[in-house]
Structures are given as C-alpha cells and as structure tokens.
Amino acid sequence: MAARHLRRGPRNLAAGPLKPHIDSFVLYLRAEGRSRKTITLYSQAASWFAAEHLLTGGQPTDTDRRFDTADDTSADLVTFEPVRDWELVSRVHLRSWLVRLRHRRHTDSYVNNQYRCFQQFFRWLSAEEEIPSPMAKIRPPKIAPKPVPVFDEGDVDRILKMPKGSDRCAAKRVDVCKLRDSAILQLLKDTGLRLGAASIADRRAVVTGKGNRTRYVKFTHPKVFFNASPADATHLHQHTRPHLNDHDLSHLGAYQAVLRTLSGATELPPATLRTRPLPPAVRRRAHHIRKASRRFNAPPIRATRTDPRHAKGEDEHR
C-alpha cells in the first residue's frame, strides 16, 4: 500500500510480513457487513502501526523530530527490536505507539480513535489465532472535554441564503432548485440530521446510520392551521400553545386561519389571520391551467401502438 500524505508528513502503510493478517481482518469485516469507511479506518490504523512502529523498532523519524520540544524529545521515545510477527506484540509496543502519536501533537480524540481500532483488530486476532490479546489491561486514552463550536444566528442566516440555481438546472428550473436546496438545509437545521442516506415521506425522514441501522426523524409540521376537528386539534395545539389551545383551533371561522412564522432561526408566536373567499369561477379555467402546464413543462409521453393497454381500443376503432 502506498504512503498517504497527511499534515504531519507521509504515513507509511507498507505492513510487509504483517500484511497477511490485516488482509484477513479486512475480509472478516467485509463478511460482517461493516461499512467501507469503517473497514478503511481499521485496516489503515493496523497497517500504520505495523509499518511505522513495529517493523522499525519504534525508531524516530523526521516527523517525530519535527515536534521535539525541550520537555518532550523524540530521543525519549521507547525503542525495541523490530517485530515481524503479531504474536510478539506486547503492551509495551502499543503504549509506546500511543505515546508517539501524542508526541506528534495528535488530539486526544484521534489517539482514542486509534486505540479503538487496535481493540477491534486484536480482539479478532485473539479469537482467530487463539493467542492472548495485548490490549488486556490497557485503558483507553482519556479525552479532555472541549466546547463544541456552534453557529450563531448570523451564520445560520447566511447558510440559508446560500442556495442558488446550479448550472445543471435549466433556466426554468432555477427557482425549483433553490427551493429544493433551501428545504434540505431547513430540514437539517430543524432536526439536527447528519448528511447521509435518508428518504422522506409522510413528514418523517428515514435515516440510515452506522451499522445500517435505520430510524425515523420527524420534521416540521405545517405552520398554517385552518379550522380543525376536535380530534386533530388535540394533536395540533402543541404547536400553538400556550397562546392558542385545542378549543381555539377547532372553532376558527370559515375564512380564519392560524399562522406560525419564523424570523431568522427564531419561531414567532402564533397569530390569527383572515383569508378572502374564492374569486368567482373563471370560464374554461381548467383549459387555461392545462395550457400553461404544457407551456412550462415537458410534454407527456404518448402511448405507442405496442402498448397492450391501448391495443383493444385501437382494434375497436378500426
């Protein structure tokens, strides 16, 4: 495997004589149905540990020397005889590698993530080869809590204004693309969903997460309420209380409605409004609607004579 260039220098993934077990581990993960991202994470962690630490005996590299300080130098790192067999890996090798990662100024969460990868690999190796796991009695590295950066109201407003019609959208569809992208961003903001596989139906998103586990996430209900039945008002008044209760929603006038609007990222209290009656009927209204639809949309696909649904009608016409 070729070396990958990271911010801290090239990462050597050439595991040499230790590679066959890593390949078997990858095969096991694929058989278990693990995601491609998980397989890559586990296999590269084991390959990096084998190539850059075990096979070299823990000898410091230029990357290690680059992060030397007066209190923490690469000369203080633990070295040992090169290891070419997984059965010879001990706790000293693992702990010295974790110390080496910290010396390179990797974050606590990254070091902990590498520990979790080794935990999975040596658990499989211990069961496969029936050898004791060197991970025994090694505690996971602690992660110092850090405040999570969040968006302020100005950032949210700028993100929601970003959607624009892409070049792939035809001139007639620019507004449609902008509306679609805005709806997606609004859904992510309202529900806290991560980007991933999701399908939307009945005002709920079916999200596929880690391990191919699925869950339902409800999102925003309609924010315009007309006169509702008492049963529906019992469920809808949770969006209007304490200003309006279920009795208010079920006793709206014929041309009265309740509106719940947003100002930036803040939901405003509900307000009532009065609508206008429908205008008088327009002669040939349906004809004009169809004409406009044909003008701004692609023509429908006409059935051919080979369509069995129309064969009988054509025979009778003949």
N, C-alpha and C positions, 0 to 999 in steps of 0.2 A: 504494500500500500504506500502511495506517495505521501510525502510530508505536506501538511497543510499549514499555511502561513497565518499566524494569529498576531494579535497586537504585541504579545511578549516574545515573538520570534517564531521560527519554524517548529512545528510539532512533529516529532518523528513517530510514525505509526508502523514501522517495519519490525514486526514482532519476531521474525526469524524462526528459530526452533520452537517457540512458544505459540506460534500462529495456529497449528492444527487444532488445539483445544479451543481457541477463540472461534474458529470456523464452526466447530461442533456446537459451541454455545449459541452462535447465530442460528444454526439450523434448529436447535431446540426452541429458541424464541419464535422463529417463524412457525414452527409446528403448534406453538401455544397461541398463535394468532395475535402476537404483540404488534403494535403499530411500527411503521418504518422509522419514525422518529425515535422511538424507544430502543429499537434494535441498534440504530446508528449510535445512540448515546452510550449504551452499554458496551458495545464492541470497541468503539474508539477509546473509551476510558481504559479498558483492559489492554488494548494494543499500545497505547501511550505509556502506561505503567510498565509494560514488558520491555518496550524498545528503549525508552529513555532512562529507565531506572534499574530494572533487573539485569538486562544484558550488559550494561555499562558499569555495574557495581556501584551505582549511585555517584559516579564521578561528576563534579560540577561542570557545567557548560558555560559558554559565553552569556547565555540568557540568565543563568544564576548569578554570574559575576556582575551583570548589569544592575542588579538590585542590591548589591552589597552596601551596607551601612557600617558605621563604627560599632554598633551594638549587635549587628547580625550580618556575618560574612559567610560567603559560600565555603570557606575553609572549615567552618564549624559543622557543616552537614555530615551526616553519617555515611561512610563508605564501607563496602564489603566486597567479597569475592563475587564475580558475575554469576548469576543464577540462570540456568538453561533448562530447568525442569520445574513445573508448577508444584510438584510435591515438596520442593525445598523452600518454598516461600514461607516466611515466618512473619510474626507480628512486627519484628524489627523492620523488615522491608516495607511493610505497609505504613507504619508510623513515620518512618523516615521520608517516605514519599509525600505524605500529608504535610510534614514539616517543610519539605522542599517547595510544595505548592504555596504555602503561606509565605515562605521567603520570597517568592516571586510576586507577592502582593495580590494574590488572588483573593476574592472576597470570601467571607465566611460561608455564605450560601453556596458558592461554587465548590469549595472544599467539601462541604457536607454532601453536595450532589455527587461528587466523585466517590465519596465513601459509600453512598447508597448503591452506586454502580458496582463497586467491588463486592458489596454484600450480596447482590444478586448473582454475580459471577461465581464467587467462591461457594455459595450455597448450592448452585448447580454442580460445580466441580466436586464438592464433597460427596454429593449423592451419586454422581456419575462414576467417580474413581474410588469411592469408599475410603477417602482419606480425611483426616481431621481438618477442619476449616481454620485458617489462620486469623479469621475475623473474630474468633471467640475472645471474649474479654476486652475487645476494643470498642470503646464508646464512640458514638457519633460526635463529630466536632460540633461545638456549640455555635449557634448563630446569634450574634448580637442584634437585638431589635433595632430597626431603623424606621423612621417615619416614611410612610409611602407618599410620594408626591401625588397630588390630586389637581384636577383642573379647577380653576376659578370660573366665575360666571362669564368673564370676558373671553376666556379660552373656549368655553362651550359655545358661545355665540359665534365666534369666528369659525369653528368647525362646522356648525350647522349651516353657515353661509357659503361653505366651500363648494358644494355640488354644482357642477356645470355640465352642460351637454358635451359629451365626448365626440371626437372626430368620427367614431364609428356610428354615431347616431345621425340619421338623415335630418335635414333641416326641419322637417315637420315633427320629428320626434325629440327635439332638444328639450322641450318643456317636459315631455314624458320622462326622459332620462333624469332630469333634475328632480322631478317629483319622486321617482323611484329611489335615487340616492339619498334624498332627504329623509324619506320614510325609513330606509335602512339605518341611517345614523340616529334618527329619533328612537327607533326600536332598541338599538344598542345602549343609548343613553338612559332610556326609561327602565330597562330590565337588567342592565349590567352584564349582558351576554358577552362572551368572548367570540372572536371571529372563528368560525368553524362551520361544520356541516349542520344545517338547520333547514327544516321545511316548515312552512307557515300555513295554518288552516284553522278556521273557527276561532280566530283571535288568540291563538296559542302557538308557540314555536316548539317544534320537536327537535331538540338539540342532541347531537351525538358527541359525547365527551370521551375521556380516557377509557381504555378497555372496551370501546364500542358500546358503552352504557348510554342509554337514552333517557331523557327526562323532558317533562313538559314545563314550559315557562309561559305564564300568562302575560299579556301586554295590554296596553291602554284600551279601555272600553270607549265607546262613543261618548263624545263630550257635549252632544246636543240631545236633550231629552224632551220628547213630546208626551202628551197625556198617556200614562201607562196604566195597566191594570193593577189592582192591589197586590197581586202575586209578584208581578215584575217590579213594582215599586219597592217591595221589601228587599230585593237584591240591588236595585239601582241607587237607593238612597245613601249607600255607603260612600258614593262619590260626591254627594251634595251636603251631607250632614257636617256640622250642626246647624247650618244655615237653613236647609230645607230637609224635611223628613219625608217618609213614605206617603203620608197623607197628602202633602203638598204635590208630590209628583203624580198622584192618582186623581187629582182634582184640578188639573190645568184646563184652561179654556180651549175652545176649538181652534183658535189661532194664537195660542200661547205656548211658549217653549222655555226650557231652562238651558243656559249656555255656560260651559266651563272652559275658560280660555287660559292660555299661557302667556306670560310676559318674560321673554328670555328663557331661563330654566325654572322659573317660579310659576306654580299653578295658582291662579287667582281664585277668589271665592266665586261661587255660582251666582249668576244673575238671570233674571227673567226677561224675556223679550216677547214682542208681539209680531206675528207674521201677517202677511197680506193674503187675502183669498186668491185662488187661482184666477188668472185672467180669462176672459171669455174664450170659448172654443174657436180655434182657427180652422178655417175651411182647408181641407186637404193637408192637415198638419203632418200626418204620417208620411204622406208623399214627399214633403219637403225634408223631413228628417232622413228618409232613405236616400234622397238625392244628395244631401250633404255628406252622409256617411260614405256613399260611393265616391264622392269627390276627394275626400281626405284619407281614405283607406284603400288597401289593396282589393281588387275585385275578387269575389268569391270563386272558388274552384268549381267549375261546372262538371256535372257528371257526364261521363262518356257512355257510348253505346255498350261498352263492355261491362258496365256496372250492372250486376244482376238485379239490383233493386229497381231498375227502370226498364228492364227488358220486357216485362209483361205489358207495361203501359205502351211501349213503342209498338209491340205486336198488335195490340188492340187498335192503335191509331192507324196502322197500316191497313 
